[in-house]
Amino acid sequence: MIDFLQAVGDGIFIGLVYALLGLCIVIIFKASETFNFAIGEFLVFGAFLFYVLFFDLGFPIVVAFPVGLAAAAAVGGIIEWFSIRPLLGRSPLSMTMVTLGLAMVMRAVIQFIWGSHSYSFFLELPDITVEKGEFLFISDPIWAGMLSIVTFIVILLFLFRTRWGLAIRAVSEDQAKAMAFGINARFILLIIWAISAACIAVAGIMISNFGALSVTSVSVGLRSIPVVLIGGMDSIIGALVAGIIVGVTESLAGAYIEPLGLVGFKEVAPYFMMLIVLFIRPYGLFGTVRIERV
């Protein structure tokens, strides 16, 4: 029982990071019905921007962190301006396909600038390791979970307690109606991509803090796929719940199934969970059920 609870606890902390990635997918999808397949590349690019400021240039973390996130947001806005905006009004599928090409381009840029080797990445945050009885929760995953949930809450407050958030929600509900009421939907979409890029950078920094950063870290972005499909493509709360589900599933698979000889099974376990959920609820646990009349 102790081992089970330990695995669940570890899964919750990493699951909160996955939930943040899922949120970044959801807010873009709600606004434009576009799935951002370049999320892994955004994750690595944002982490590298912080790496340059903190490790290479030596800025203190209280400066490097917000400046790095601002830089990541600027990159997200620029990318939206040049690659997504020209496709507004066309099929959302075309914009989704563009993100696939965008992922390849961003990965090539990352490899060109920083190469393919790994960079040591330790923030040396205060040690908040929890050790009680037979339970041991390491400091870095706790920091990752805490910062992810704080970022999640900040985004929710922005969306539901500010005028900008009201405009974003209006565009998410119906772009045409929002524009009819004088809302600049094009600018709002740029803001959404910028916010998403900054949040992805937070997740990238926290994941990299587990030890290393390299272009291969883009694979972590794939965790957002089971998160949003399990929780629902248009559900913010679903992203939070599904992120925890994915994290716990991965942790339990690593603790109980991999020791049986199925090495690497924890990497695919979230996708098995995704299939199970989709067989029962095709729109996800919290997704909006669309009824189409023929």
N, C-alpha and C positions, 0 to 999 in steps of 0.2 A: 504493500500500500504506500509506503514511504517513497519508493522508486516511482510509482505512478504519479503521486502528487508533485514530486520533484520535476518530472517530465512535463506535467501540465503547467507548472509555474514557469519553467524555462520557455515553453511554447507560447505562453501568453505574452511574455516580454518581446520576443521576436515577432509575434503575431501583431503587435501594435505597430511595428514598423511596416509590416505588410499592409495593415489597414490604412496607413498613411499613403502608401503607393496606390491602393485601391481608390482612395478619395481623389487622388490626382486624376485618375482615369474617369471617375464618375462625374466630376464637375465639368470636364471637357465634353463628355458624352451628353450630359443633360443640356448643354448649351448648343451643341452642333451635331449631335448624334455621330460623332467621330470617335473611333477608338484609336488612342495614341500608342501605336506599336513601337515607337521610339523611346518608350519610358526608360528602358535599361540604359540607353545611350545618354539620355538626360541625367540619369542618376550618376553615371560615371563622370560626365562632363562637369556637373555641379560639384562633385566631390573633388575633382582636380582643381577647379577654380579656388576652392577653399585651401587645398594643399599648397598651391602656389603662394597664397597670401600668408598662411600660417607657418608652413615648414620652410619654404624657399625664401620668402621676404622677411620672415620673423615677426610679423605683426602679432600682438597679443590676441588671444582667442576672442575677447570681448569686442575687438575691432574686426578681426578676420571673419568671424562668423556672420555678422550682419552684412558686411561688405560682400562676402562671398555669395550670400543668398541674394543680395541685390544684383550682383553680376549675373547669377543664374537666371533671375527673373528677367533681366534685360535680354539675355540670350533667348529665352523663351518668347519674349515679345517680338524680337527681331525675326525669329524663325516663323512665327505666326504671320508676320507682316509679308514676308517674301514667299512663303510656301503654302499657307492655308488661305489667307485672305483672297488671293486671286480666284479661288474655287468656290467662294461663297455664292449660294444660289444654285449650285449644282448638286448632284446626288451626294449624300454623306459618304457613300461608298468610295467615291473618287478621292475625297479628303483622307479617308482611312488608308487607301492605297498609297497616297502620297507619304504618309507617315512611315510606311515600310521602306520606301526609297530614302526617306529622311534618316532612318535608322542606319542604313548602309553608309550614307554620306558622313553622318556624325561619327560613326565608328572609324571610318577612314581618317577623319580629321584628328580624332583622339590618338590613333596609332601614329600619325605623322608627327604630332607635337610631342607626345609623351612616350611613344614606343609601345612595345608589347610586354615589357618586363614589369614585375611587381614593385610597388613602392611601399616601404614600411610606413605604417600609419598608426601612431599611438598618441592620443590627445592628453594622456596623463591627467584625466579628470579626478577629482577627489574620490577616494575609495569608499564606496557605500555598499560593499559586499555584505550580504545578510547571511549569517551563519547561526542557526538555532537548532540545537539537537542534531538530528541527522540531515537536516536541510541545509543546502548551500546554494545561494544564488549569487553569481559573479557580478561584479560592479558594472562592467561594460554593457551587458544586456539590460541591466536595470536602467542605466542612463539612456540607452537607446529607446526603451519602452516609455520612460518618463518624458523625454523630449518629443517623442512621436505623439503621445497623447496631448501634450501641451500645444503642439502645433495643430493637431486636429481640433482642439477646443478653440484656438485663436481663429482658425478658418471658419468654424461654425459661428462664432461671435461676429465675424466680419460679414458673413452671408446673411445673418438674421437680425443684426442690430445696427447696421449702417445703411446709408442711402445707396452707396455703391453696391452693397449686397442685395438690396431690393431691386436695383436695376439688373444685376446678374440673374436673380431669380426670375425676373420678368422675361428676360431674353431666353432663359432656360425653358420657360413655359411655352412661349410662342414668339419667335423672332419677328414675324410680320406684325403682330399686334403691338409688340414692344416698340418697333420703329414707328408705328402709327401714333403712338403716344409721345413721340419725340425722343426716344432713347436711341442713342447711337450704338446699334448692335455690333457694328464692326469694331468700334473701340472697346466695347465690353468683352468681345471675344479675345482681343489682344490682352486685356487685363487678366482674363481667365487663364490664358496660356502662360502669362508671366507668373501668376500665383502658383499654378501647377508646377512650373519649372523650379520655383523656389522651394516648394514642399518636397519635391522629388530630391532636391539637393540635400535637404535635411536628412532624408532617409539614406541617401548615399553616404553622407558623412558618418552617420551612426553605424551603418553596416561596415564601412571601411575601417572604423575604429576597432573592429574585432581583430585587426592585425595587418591587413594589406589592402592595397588599391591597385587595380590593373584594368586593362580593357576587358578582360574576361569577366569582370564583375557585372557586365551588362546582363548576364544570365539571371541575376537577382530580379531584374525587372519583370521576368516572366512570371514571378509569383503573383503579380497583379492580375493575371488572367483568371486563375481559379478564384481569387478574391472577389472580383467584380461579377463573375458568373454565378458564384454561390450566393453572394449577397443580393445581387440584382444590379443590372447595368445603370439604373437611374436612382439608386438608393444610397444616401450618405450613411445612414445608420446601418444598412446592409454591409457597407464596406468595413465598418468597425467590427461588427459581429463576425463577418466572414474572414477578416484578417486574423482574428483570434482563433477561429476554427482551423484555418490553414496552418497557423503557427503550432497549435497543439497537435494537429494531425501529423505534421512533420516531426515534431519532437517525440511523439509516442512511437512513430514508425522507427525512428533512430534508436529508441530505447528498447523496443520489444521485438521488432521484425528483423532489423539488420543483424543482430547477434545470431539469428538462426541461419545465416549464410547469405541472405539477400542484401549484399553490400550495395549501397546507393539507392535502396528502395525509398528512403525518406525524401529523395529528390522528386520522385514520381507519385508519392502517396497523396499529395494535395490534388493531383489531377484525377486520381481514382475517386476521391471524395467529391470532386466537382461533378464527375459523371453520375455518381449516385444521386446527388442533389438534383441535377438536371433531369434525370429520369422521373423524379417525383414532382419537381416544380420547375418546368422549363424556363420560367422567367426569373428564377432565383428565389431565395427565401423571402426577400422583401421587395422584389422587382414589381413594377406595374404590369399587370396582365392586360395585354392588348387584344381586343376582340375585333376581328375583321369580318365584315359581312360581305358575302359574295353575291 
